[in-house]
Amino acid sequence: MEYTEYLQEIDRAAGATGGKVVSLAGGYFGVQLNTDGANILLALDLDCDQGWVVWSEDQDGERCCDAGEEIIGHLPLDVLRKQAVGAIACHVHG
């Protein structure tokens, strides 16, 4: 995926999920979803073909769990939020 396409996909994902685009450093961007007590971050894997990766952070931007990253893969944007929240919920309660 070209970088311009990557940026466009991040923007589309933010629109589809009701999230906001955030900088993840190093030219990478993600989508932040606000939920009760934590933020869920979605990042599109640009370097390999894993698709979307999700993790949660507290209100200070610290990851809630060192091993909390979940790969949710390539998904239609209309189900991205639901799958991201579900993956984090399963991780926390699993």
N, C-alpha and C positions, 0 to 999 in steps of 0.2 A: 504494500500500500504506500502510495506517495504521501509525503508529509501534508500536502494541501488537502488530500482526501481524508487523512487522519483528522485534521482540524475540523473539517466539515462534519465528519461522523460524530465527533465529540459534541459539536453544536447541536446536531440533530438529536443526539441522546439526551442532552440537557433539556431540550424542548419536549421530548416525548416523556421524560420521567418527572418533569416539574423540578428538576435539580438546577444547580448553577455550575458553570464552568469554573474550575480552579486550577491553578498552576501546581504541578507536582515536582517541579525543578527539572533542570536539564533539557528544557524544551518540550517536556511531556505535560499533558493536561489530562484532567479527569473531570468527573461529574460528582458533585457533592449532593447527597440527599439528606435532608434533615429528618430525623426520626426522634422518638422519645428518648432522651438521655444520651444519644450519641449521633454522630454523623456517619453515614455510609458513603464510602468513596468507591467510585467505579473508574477503572482505567482500562483503556483499550490497548492490548499488547501490540506494540508496533514492531518489536524486534523478532518475534516468532509468531506462530499461528495459533495461540491459545485463545484468542478472542478477548472477552471481557473478564477482568479480575476484580474482585470486590473485597474490601476489608472495612472494619469500623474504627473510628477514632473518637476520643472523648472531645469535650468542648474546647480543650487546649491544643488539639491537633495531634495528640499522642495516640499511637495505635493501642487499641484496647487489649490486644493479645498478640504476643510475638508471632504466634503461628496462626493468626487469624485470617490469613489471605486465602480466599477461595476462588478457584477458576470456575466461571459459569459458562464460558465458551461463547460461541457465536449465536446470538439470539435476535429475533425480531425486536425492534425498538419498543413496540407496544407491550411487550412482556418483560422488558429489562428491569424495571423497578420492582415488580413483583418477585422476580427470580433473585434479584440482589438481596432484597429484604429477607426472603425465604432462606437463602444460603447463609446469611449471617445468623438468623434465628436458629437454624439447625446447628451451626457451629457453636453458638453460645450454649445451647441446651443439649447438644449431642454428646 
